[in-house]
Amino acid sequence: MGFIQVDGLGKRYQVAVKEPGLGGTLRHFLRRQYRTVEAVKGVSFTIEPGEVVGFLGPNGAGKTTTLKMLTGLIHPSSGQVTVAGHEPFQRKTDFLKTITLVMGQKQQLLWDLPALDSLRINAAIYGLSDAVFRERVNELSEMLDLGSKLSQPVRKLSLGERMKAEMLAALLHRPQVLFLDEPTLGLDVNAQVAVRDFLRDYNQRYQATILLTSHYMADITALCRRVLLIHQGQLIYDGDLDGLLNRFAPYREVTVELADPCDANQLANYGELESLEGCTASLIVRREALTAIVSRLLTDFQVQDLTISDPPVEEVIGRVFATGAR
């Protein structure tokens, strides 16, 4: 059994249905009708200790609902979940000391007080001694490059500094399982890089297990070797990023630099022409035809340079979500 074990996890909601107009409002008041919405449908996966796993999906796919079930905030309608040997919904003290949940659009620090005051409250909640509190604040603030910022009111901090302080607050009790929901949301590029570097360092230093959702593919490619894709409440892929490309991107990008300029008609039979500028052309070629196409290009043209690459990960995942491919 894995450190995080999810078997047939499902969540259904009853949502009230209201027709427009005054008549619809009266009927809604007197005889309310409901429809069932399946937010998560039979999701199963296993995560081992120390893994960093990306959890991807479009808005409304079921990512946050799944994270809330894994942290015990909501009860599943079906299936079973264990996290570090605990059933999350029981919300036992030992379980709560093992996990943390960071949501990029939520804050726990008190707005008008210095972050250090909120950290002291967290330390008291988790029963940390003053010595342990000081040691961990110093260690985490150094890792996050926060310096003296913790003594300033939270409202005076930049968005990136606030997110770092939120991260420190969430990790003060040194959890072994990190559930991160859009932790770099709204941050500038430099702040995103800093948060990624910190998470990588934390994972390596403490062998923490991390499940990360993000719309920024740079977060995923920088931190995660394995990804889970969820679409319309169903898990449609569980594997590494290279496997994702192989499964959902049935083509390669061929960029060829020719000795002499040519026109689009001359390249019409070598694949889908993506761009042509002077002597340089970019072609989209299906994987099964790649060897034959490259051979023909080398035979039919005087080629100065040729490169073959996979399409960007963002493009591949965008296509998966658009088609709901399985």
C-alpha positions in Angstrom: 0.0 0.0 0.0 1.3 3.5 -0.9 1.9 6.4 1.4 -1.1 8.0 -0.3 -3.7 5.4 -1.4 -6.8 6.4 -3.3 -9.3 3.7 -4.5 -12.4 4.5 -6.5 -12.7 7.9 -5.0 -16.0 9.7 -5.9 -17.8 12.9 -4.8 -21.4 13.7 -5.7 -23.3 16.9 -4.9 -27.0 17.7 -4.9 -27.4 21.1 -6.7 -30.7 23.0 -6.6 -32.2 23.7 -10.0 -34.1 27.0 -10.4 -36.0 28.1 -13.5 -35.8 31.8 -14.5 -38.6 34.3 -13.7 -41.0 34.9 -10.9 -42.8 31.5 -11.5 -39.4 29.7 -11.3 -38.6 31.5 -8.0 -42.0 30.5 -6.5 -41.6 26.9 -7.6 -38.0 26.9 -6.3 -39.3 28.1 -2.9 -42.3 25.7 -2.6 -41.0 22.6 -4.3 -37.3 22.7 -4.8 -35.8 20.3 -7.3 -32.2 19.0 -7.4 -29.8 17.5 -9.9 -26.8 15.4 -9.1 -23.3 16.7 -10.0 -20.4 14.2 -10.0 -17.4 16.3 -9.2 -15.1 13.2 -9.0 -15.7 9.8 -10.5 -14.0 6.7 -9.4 -10.4 8.1 -9.2 -7.7 5.7 -8.1 -3.9 6.3 -7.7 -1.0 5.5 -5.3 1.8 7.9 -4.3 4.9 6.6 -2.6 6.9 8.4 0.2 9.0 11.3 -1.1 7.3 11.5 -4.6 6.5 14.9 -6.1 3.5 14.4 -8.3 1.8 17.0 -10.5 -2.1 17.0 -10.5 -3.4 18.6 -13.6 -6.8 19.5 -15.1 -8.8 22.4 -16.4 -11.0 24.5 -14.1 -13.9 22.4 -12.7 -12.1 19.1 -13.5 -12.2 18.0 -9.8 -8.6 18.8 -8.7 -9.5 20.9 -5.6 -12.4 18.6 -4.6 -9.9 15.7 -4.6 -7.4 17.6 -2.5 -10.1 18.5 0.0 -11.0 14.8 0.3 -7.4 13.9 0.7 -7.1 16.5 3.5 -10.4 15.5 5.2 -12.1 18.8 4.6 -15.0 17.0 2.8 -16.2 13.4 2.9 -16.1 11.3 -0.2 -19.4 9.9 -1.6 -17.6 6.6 -2.5 -14.3 5.0 -2.4 -11.5 4.9 0.2 -8.6 7.1 1.0 -5.6 6.7 3.3 -2.8 9.2 3.8 0.2 8.1 5.8 -1.9 5.4 7.3 -4.7 7.7 8.3 -8.3 8.1 7.1 -8.4 11.9 6.4 -12.0 12.6 7.3 -11.4 11.4 10.9 -9.1 14.5 11.2 -7.1 13.0 14.0 -4.4 15.1 15.6 -1.6 12.8 14.4 -2.9 13.1 10.8 -3.2 16.9 10.9 0.4 17.1 12.1 1.5 15.0 9.1 -0.1 17.1 6.4 -0.5 20.7 5.2 -2.7 22.3 2.5 -1.5 25.4 0.7 -4.0 27.2 -1.5 -2.6 30.0 -3.6 -5.8 32.0 -3.5 -6.3 31.7 0.3 -4.4 33.2 3.2 -4.0 32.2 6.8 -1.7 35.1 7.9 -3.4 38.0 9.7 -3.4 41.0 7.4 -2.6 43.8 9.9 -0.1 41.9 12.0 3.5 40.9 11.3 3.8 37.4 9.9 5.8 36.4 12.9 2.8 36.9 15.2 0.7 34.5 13.1 3.6 32.1 13.1 3.7 32.1 16.9 0.0 31.2 16.9 0.7 28.3 14.6 3.5 27.2 16.8 1.2 27.1 19.8 -1.5 25.2 17.9 1.1 22.5 17.0 2.7 22.5 20.4 6.1 23.6 19.3 8.5 24.8 22.0 10.1 28.3 21.8 13.5 26.7 20.8 12.0 24.6 18.1 9.9 27.5 16.8 12.9 29.8 16.5 15.0 27.1 14.9 12.4 26.3 12.3 11.5 29.9 11.5 15.2 30.7 11.0 15.7 27.7 8.8 12.6 28.2 6.7 13.1 32.0 6.4 16.7 31.4 5.2 15.5 28.8 2.6 12.8 31.3 1.4 15.1 34.3 1.6 12.6 36.2 3.7 15.1 37.9 6.0 13.5 40.7 8.1 10.2 40.6 6.2 8.5 38.5 8.9 8.6 41.5 11.2 6.6 43.7 8.8 2.8 43.8 8.7 1.5 41.3 6.1 -0.3 44.0 4.2 3.1 45.7 3.6 4.6 42.6 1.9 4.6 42.1 -1.9 2.5 39.3 -3.3 5.6 37.1 -3.7 6.8 37.8 -0.1 3.3 37.0 1.2 3.2 33.7 -0.6 6.6 32.8 0.8 5.4 33.7 4.3 2.2 31.6 3.8 4.4 28.7 2.7 6.5 29.1 5.9 3.4 29.2 8.1 2.1 26.0 6.4 5.4 24.2 6.9 6.3 25.3 10.4 5.2 22.0 11.9 7.4 20.2 9.3 4.7 18.1 7.6 5.6 15.0 5.6 2.7 15.4 3.1 2.2 18.7 1.2 -1.0 19.3 -0.8 -0.3 22.4 -2.8 -3.2 24.0 -4.8 -1.8 26.7 -7.2 1.0 27.8 -4.8 2.5 30.2 -7.4 -0.8 31.7 -8.6 -0.4 35.3 -9.5 3.3 35.5 -8.7 5.9 37.1 -11.0 8.5 34.9 -12.7 11.2 35.5 -10.1 8.9 34.7 -7.2 7.7 31.5 -9.0 11.2 30.4 -9.5 12.0 31.1 -5.8 9.0 29.0 -4.6 9.9 26.1 -7.0 13.5 26.1 -5.7 12.2 26.1 -2.1 9.8 23.2 -2.7 12.6 21.2 -4.4 14.9 21.9 -1.5 12.3 21.0 1.1 11.5 17.7 -0.7 15.1 16.7 -0.9 15.9 17.8 2.7 12.9 16.1 4.4 11.8 13.5 1.8 8.4 15.1 1.9 5.6 13.8 -0.3 4.1 16.5 -2.5 0.9 16.6 -4.6 0.9 19.8 -6.6 -1.8 21.4 -8.8 -0.8 24.3 -11.1 -1.8 26.0 -14.3 1.9 27.0 -14.8 3.5 24.2 -16.7 6.9 25.5 -15.6 6.0 24.4 -12.0 5.3 20.9 -13.2 8.2 20.5 -15.5 10.6 21.9 -12.8 9.3 19.7 -9.9 7.4 16.7 -11.1 8.6 13.6 -12.9 5.1 12.1 -12.6 1.8 13.7 -13.5 -1.9 12.8 -12.9 -4.4 14.3 -15.4 -8.0 14.6 -14.4 -10.8 15.6 -16.9 -14.5 15.9 -16.0 -13.9 14.2 -12.7 -12.1 11.2 -14.2 -8.4 10.3 -14.2 -7.3 10.0 -17.8 -3.5 9.7 -17.3 -1.1 8.6 -14.6 2.6 8.5 -15.7 5.7 10.5 -16.4 5.9 13.6 -18.6 7.7 11.7 -21.4 5.0 9.1 -21.5 2.4 11.9 -21.7 4.1 13.2 -24.8 4.3 9.7 -26.4 0.7 9.0 -25.7 -1.1 12.2 -26.5 1.2 13.9 -29.0 1.3 11.6 -32.1 3.6 13.9 -34.0 7.0 15.6 -33.9 8.2 19.0 -35.0 10.9 19.0 -37.7 12.9 22.2 -38.3 15.0 22.1 -41.4 17.4 24.7 -42.7 18.0 24.4 -46.4 20.9 25.7 -48.5 18.5 27.6 -50.9 15.1 29.3 -50.3 12.0 27.3 -51.3 8.3 28.0 -51.4 5.4 26.3 -49.5 4.4 24.2 -52.5 7.8 22.5 -52.6 7.3 21.3 -49.0 3.6 20.4 -49.3 4.2 16.6 -49.3 6.5 16.5 -46.3 4.1 17.2 -43.5 2.0 20.1 -42.2 4.0 23.3 -42.8 3.9 25.3 -39.6 6.2 28.1 -40.7 8.5 29.1 -43.5 11.0 32.0 -43.3 13.6 32.1 -46.0 15.6 28.9 -45.9 14.2 27.7 -42.6 11.0 25.6 -42.4 9.1 24.0 -39.5 7.0 20.9 -40.3 4.6 18.9 -38.2 5.1 15.2 -38.9 3.3 12.2 -37.6 5.6 9.9 -35.5 5.1 6.8 -37.6 6.1 8.7 -40.8 9.0 10.6 -39.2 11.9 8.4 -40.5 10.6 8.3 -44.0 10.0 12.1 -44.1 13.4 12.9 -42.8 15.0 10.5 -45.3 13.1 12.2 -48.2 14.1 15.7 -47.0 17.8 14.7 -47.0 17.4 13.2 -50.4 15.4 15.9 -52.1 17.0 19.0 -50.7 20.4 20.3 -49.8 20.0 20.4 -46.0 22.2 22.6 -43.9 20.7 21.6 -40.5 17.8 19.5 -39.2 16.4 19.2 -35.7 13.6 17.1 -34.4 11.7 18.0 -31.2 8.6 17.2 -29.2 5.8 19.8 -29.1 5.7 22.0 -25.9 4.2 20.2 -22.9 1.6 23.0 -22.6 0.4 22.3 -26.1 0.1 18.6 -25.5 -1.9 19.0 -22.2 -4.1 21.6 -23.8 -5.0 19.2 -26.5 -5.8 16.5 -23.9 -8.1 18.7 -22.0 -9.8 20.0 -25.2 -10.5 16.5 -26.5 -10.9 14.6 -23.2 -8.7 11.9 -24.8 -8.2 8.6 -22.9 
